[in-house]
Amino acid sequence: MLFCLNRGAVLFIVLLTASCAFQTSTDPDVVTVALDQTPDNLDPRIGQNAASQRLDALIFNSLVRKNEKSELLPDLAVRWELPDPTTYVFHLRDDVRFHDGRPLTSSDVKFTFRSMLDGSVRTIKAGHPYNLITSIETPDPQTVTFKLKEPFAPFLWNLENGVIGIIPVGSPPDFNRHLIGSGPFELVRYLQDQEVVLRRNDSYFGKKAGVSMLRFKIIPEEVVIALELRKGSVDLALNSLAPDMVEVLRRDERLNVTQAPGTNYQYIAFNLGDPIFRDIRVRQALAYGIDRESIIKHLWRNQARPAVGVLPPNNWAYNPDVKTYPYDPERARQLLREAGHEHLSFTYRVNSDNATVTQMAAVFQQQLREIGMTVDIRGAEFSTFFADVIKGNFQLYSLRWIGANNDPDMFNLIFHSKSVPPNGANRGHYANARVDELIEFARREIDMDKRKEAYKEIQRIVAEELPYISLFYLDVVCVSNKRIEGIQLYPDGNFDFLTNIRITSGD
């Protein structure tokens, strides 16, 4: 099977033939990070895209934070209790100050959430689950109590850092222009579509950051990121380069490539209303007809790992004991025959903006041809592609979940029968009464062991019924200047590791 470098990598190899003087950032105390996406809003009550949420997690704190297993740990709250399923009592640290020196208290927590719920700030976050809040009480500066209108077990996971951040009481509606947080870094400046500059907060209540300044340089073009890494004008890029490009840069003696298992999840989804894919045997045949290992090795350059389900292996609710579909073309052909087909033709919609995804579609086309399936690849730029997916105008498509699959409540979004667009992301119209029942139980039940068992059963059922074909969990990949030390990547690809990096002495 033939695999080719993508267009960007070919262009970069050509550019490598030109001489390129190596330099480091103008200020040796500044670490320059490539950011391939412009933040949509750095107000932590409003920002939605990955760039906003990852930067906000450096500038702000929230009541809780997650570890690498998506388990909750204290952040601003030293502890919390649930006297009943609709009451959450948080006890706050007494040593936290905002970047301007003001102490952070329960009044700030109350203001943050009330400003969203009373319409003081326009934000999509004013919806579920925060609209379940009926009251917020602050009996003293270090205690805050939330009352909900009904039990909602994932509520705590929606209070974690990166999802929401606590801002000072009385902050104006244009807070995004004058950000004040309590996190390990404070905002120095934000130039739209150019850069975000952060300075270490030397009064931070936790471990102080290892570098004094972070400069996030907004560079949407992958080839430009690669060239600036090679020049030394960018020190670090996280998950912003195609696998081929990473392998080219791996050979540069002035750069390091750090790689760790990640949680971003690539999948294929079926339109279950389509006469072809309504038959489970056809879906199974397709699953057995894909050689994931070969694709991981040759296309993803071993920067991905096989997936068996939506939840990643590090998640507290992950169930490894589910039905899997190893590459078995003979079994695939047998299933097709049992379904009454010697040959099948169907369309496969892809985002043509992503060169690696387009290449992957061509590989699927070749592999499935061997089992008697003709795949008509329909590429379109992302907005057109995604509009068709939401409208159900597809037989088959592939997309990637980034971050959302770290919370098992995602099953409600993608597999509950009531979550078809526009009410959710069940775009293939999957419906199973038992799955609905388990999802609803796990949303009400606060006992973690019982929730885990419910999620395990959901994973078993979904693996057998195949509304999705699980493809890969993509690795977290960081390319960095060798002057940077202490890189320890997080599975969800967030920026928390930047608080621990250091600049080597002498450079």
N, C-alpha and C positions, 0 to 999 in steps of 0.2 A: 504494500500500500504506500502511495506517495504522499508525503506531507511537505508543504512548501512554507517558507518564511512569509509572514504577512507583508503587505506593502510598506508599512511603516518601518519594519525591520530592514527590508531591502534598501530603503532610502537611507536609513541610518548607517548601514554598512558602507554605502557609497560615501557618505559624509565622513566616515572614519578615516578615509584615505587622506583627508586634508589635515594639515598640521593644526594642533590645538593646544595652546599654551595652558598649562594647568595652574590654577590659582585657588585660593581659599577665599571665604567671605571677607569683605573689606574689613570688618571688625572681627578679630579673632575670638571675641567672646560671644558672638552671635551665631546661632545655628539656623541656617536657612533651609526651610522645608518646602518642597514642591506641593502645591495644592491644585489638583486637577479640576476642581469644582468651585464655583463662587458661592459663598454662604448666602442663603436666601434671606436670613435675618438673624442677627446675633442676640436679639432679645430671647432669652430661654423660654419665654412663654409663647413665642411665635415661631421660631425657627424650626423647619421641618426636614431639610435635606441633611445628608450625612455630614457635609462640611460644617454646617451650623451646629449640629448636635455634638460633634467631636471637639470643636473649638470651645463650645459652651462648657463642656465637661472640664476644661482646663481653667476657665474663668470663674465658674460658679460651683457651689456645692448644693446638694439636696439632702433630704432627710436620710436616705439610704443610698448605698451603692452596691453594685454586683461584683462578684469575683469571677474567675475564669469559668466556673461551672454554672453561672447565672444564679448563684445563691446570694441572698441578701446579707449585707454587712452594714454596720453603723457608718454613717457619714456625719451629718450634723446631729442626728439623734444617737445618743449613746445606748439607748434601749427603747423598746416599745412593747405594748401589750394590747391584747384584744379582750376586753371584759365581756364582750358579746360579739356576734358575727358582723354587726354593723357599726362598731365603735373601735377607733384606733387612737391610742394615747401614746404620744411621742415625748420623750424626755431629752431635751437638747443639751449639747455641750455649753459650758459657760465661758469658754475662752476663745470664741470665734468673733473676729472683727471683719467688717467689710474693708475694701481697699482704701476707703477714705477715713478709716479709723473708727467708724461707728460700730458699736457692738451689735451682733446679730441675735435677735430674740424671737420669741413666738409671734410677736406682732408682725415681724417681717414675713414669716411663713404664712400667716393669715392673709396679709395684704397680697402676697403673690398669687394665691389661689382666688381670693375674692375679686381681684382686678380682672381676672379672666372671666369669672362667672357673672359679674355684674355688667359686663360689656365695656368696662373702662378701656380695654384693649381688644382689638378685633383679632381673633385667633381661632383656628380650627381646633385648638386644644380645649376650647370651652365646651366641647362635646364630650362624648363618652371616653373615659369613665368619670371625668371630673364632675360632670353634671349629675352624678349620683350623690354628690355632697349636699347634705341638707343644712349642716351648721359646722362652724369652726369656732371652737372655744379656746381662750388663752387665759387660764386661771392664774398663771404667773409667767414671768419672762422665759422660763425654761420648760414650759409644758404647753403642748398644743394638742387638742382633741378634735378629730374628724368624726362626724356622724354621717352615715350613708342611709339612703332611703331603702336599700335592700342589700343583702349580702353579695359581695363581689370579691372572691378570693384573690384575683390578680391585682387588686387595688395597690398593694404595696409595691409591686413591680413597676407601677406607673408613677411612683414617687422617686425613682432612682436618678442618680446623676447622669446627665446626658439626655434624659427624657424631659426633665423639668429642672430649673435651677431657682434658688431663692434669691430674691432681689430686695433692696431696701424699701421699707414702708414709705409711701409718699412719692415713689418714683413716677416721673411724668409719662404721658403716652408715648413720647418720642425717646424713650429710654434707650433704644438701640443706638442712639447717637452719643450717649453719655453712659456707657456701661460701667456699673459698679457691682462687682461680685465679691466673693470671699475665698475664691479658689487659689491654687498654687501659682497662677499667673494673673496679671492684670493687663487690661488693654491699654496700649500706648497710642495706636492709630489703626484705622481701617480705611483704606483707599479702595473704593469700589472697583472690582475687577482687576486690581493690581496687587495689593498685599494686606496682610493682617500682621501687626507687630505686637508681641506680648512681652512683658517684663516680669521677672521673678518677683513674687510676693514674699518679701523677707519677713513679714509678720504672720505668715501662714501658720495655722494651728497644727498642721501635720508635718510630715517630712518635707524639708525645703527642697526645691528643684535643684538639679545639679548644674544647670546652665543659667546665665543671667538673662539672656534674651532669646526669643524664638521669632523668626521672621517667616511667615507663611507667604510664599510667592505664588500668586495664582497663575498657573500655566496650563491651559486646557490641552495643548498639543503634546502628544506623547513624545514625538521626536525631539521637540525643544527641551522637554524635561531630561531626556537622555543626554543630549548635548551639554546641557548645563551641569549635569552630574559629572560628565567627563571633564569639563573645564574646571570644575571645582566651585563654580558660582552658586550651585545648589549643593547642600550637604546631604540631603536625605529625601527619598521619595518612597511612599508607602502605598502599595496596591494600585499604582497608577501606570504601570508598564505592562505591555503584553508579554507572554511567556518567551517568545523569540527574542524580544528586546532585552529581557532580563539575562538570558543566556549570553548575549553579546557582551553585556556589561560585566558579567561574571568573570570574563577573561581580562578585564582591566585591572592591573595590579594596584591601582590607586583606590579601588572601590571594594567594598564588602557587600555580599548578598546574605541577608539573614532571612531564614524561612522557618515558618512554624505552622502547625495544623490550624486551619481556620474554620469558621462556621458559615460563611457565605455559601449558599446552596443553589446549585444548578439543577433544573428539572425539565421534564417534558410533560405538558398537560394535554389531556384529551377533551374534545367536545363530546360529552357522553350522550348528547341528543342526536349525534350523527349515527345513521344506520350502521355504518361500518364499525365504529368504535363502541357501540352499545354492547357488543359481544365481548365478554371478558377474555375469551380465547384469543381474539385478535390483539387485544392490549397485551396479553401475556406473550404472544408471539413476538410482538415488537420489542418488548423488554428483553427477551432472550436473544434477539437478533442484534443487539448493540454490544460491541466489544469495548467496554469502558476502559479496561486496562491498556489496550492499545492506544486509545485516544489520550489517556492520561500521560502515557510515555512519550508519544510523538507530537501531539498537538499542544498539550499543556506542559510539556517538558518536565514532567514529574513535579509540577507545582499544584497538584490537586490530589484528592484521595476519594476512593469510591464511596458513594452515599447509599445508605439502606433506607433512609426516611428523611422527613423534613427536619426533625430535631438533630442537632449535631451530637457526636459521642460524648462531649464534655458536659452536656446539659443534665441537670439533676433528674429530669423526667425521661431521659433517653431509654429506649427499649431495644437492645440488640437482637432479641429473640423474635425476629419477624421473618416472614417469607422473603427470600431474595431471588434474584434472577441473573445468575451467572451466564456468561456468553455461551450459548448452546444453539447453533444454527439448525441442527437437525431437530431438536425439540421445537424450535420456532416453526419450522416447515410442517411438522406433525400437527401442531396446534392450528395452523392455518387450514390444513386439510380437514381437520375435525370440524372447523367452523364453516366448511363448504367452499373454501377458496384455494385455488391453485396459484392465483395471482391477484394482487390488490394494487390499486392506484389511489393516491390521496395527496392533498396539498399540505405543506409544512411552512408555516409563517415564521419569519425571522426578522430581527432588527438588523438591517443592512449597515447601520452606523458602526457596528462592532465587527471588526475584521475577523477576530478569533471565533465569534459566534457564527459568522458566515462560513468560515472554513469548517467548523464543526458540523454544520448542516450538510456540507458536501461529503463529509466522511460518513455521516448517517446514511445519506443517499446511496453511497457505495456499499456500505455494509448491509443495508436492508434489501438492496437489489439481489443479494446472494440468497435471500430466503423467499424471494418471490414478491417483493413489494417495490413498486415504482413511486418514488417520492418527487413531487413537483415542488421545488423550493420557491416560495414567494417572498422576496425581500422587499422591505420598505423602510424609509427613515423612521426613527423611533416613534414620533408622535402619530404617524399614520398607522404603523404596526400596532401600537398600544390601543389606539381607538378601535381597531378591528377586534382585538382581543376582548376588550370590555364589552363590545356589542355582541360577542359570541360569533363573530364572522371568521371562524377558523375550524379546521378539523384537528389540527395539531399545532402546537407552538412550544417554544422553549424560552424560559425567562430565569431570572436569578432572584432569590430572596436574600437581601442584605440586612442583617441585624434583627429583623422581625422574628426570625425562627429561633431566637434565643429565649423567647417566652412561649411556653407550650399553649398559652391561651390563643396563639396564632391559629390553632385548629378551628376555633370559632370563625375566624376571618375567612379561611380558605375551604373548609369542608362542611360547615353547617348548612343545611338545606335552605335556611332563610337568608344566607349571606351572598346570594347571587347579586351581581351588580344591578343597581347602584348601592346596595346595602352591604356589600362586602366584596371579597375577591374570589368567590366560588364561581370562577368564570366558565368552568366546564359543566356546571349544574349537577354536581355530585349530590346524591341524596341517600342517606341511610338512617333509619329511625333510631337504631341503637347508638350510632355515632352522635346524633343530635342529643340523645339522652345523656350520654357520657360527658359531652362538652358542657351541657347545662349543669350537670352535677358538679363537675370540677370547678366551675365558676362560682358555685355557691359554697362548696365545702372548704373549710379553713384547715382541716386536718391534712397535713402535707403527705402523710403516708397513703391516705385514701385518695387524694388527688393524683398521686403518682400511679396508683393502680389503675385509675380511670384513664390516664393518659397512655399507659402501657397497652390497655385494651384497644384504645383508639388506633394506636400505631399498628397493632396486629391486624385489625380489620382493614385499615387503609392499605396496608402492604398486600393484602390478598385481593382487594377489589380494584386497586390500581387506577385511581383517578389521576395520579401522577406517576411518572417513571422517575425515580431518584437517580441522578447521574453522578454528581461530584460535590464534595465540599472543597472549595478553593482555598489553597494555602494563603496565609498572610505573608507577603513578600516585601522586604525592605531593602532597597539599594542605598548604600550610604558611603560617604567619604570616610576613609580610614582614620581620620582624626576624631571620629565619634566613637565613644566607648559606651558599654552598658546597655546595649539594645536588647530588651526582652519583650517580645511581642505578645499581645493579647489575642485570643482566638477570634474576637469579633472585629479586630482591626481598628480599635479606637486609638486615641492619641495619649492615653494614660502613660504609656511607656516613656513619653518625652520628658516626664518629670524626673526620670532616673538616669537619663543619658548624661555623659560627661564629655568634655573636650580633652583630648590627650595633651599632656604637658609638652611644651617644646614646639608645638605647631601653631 
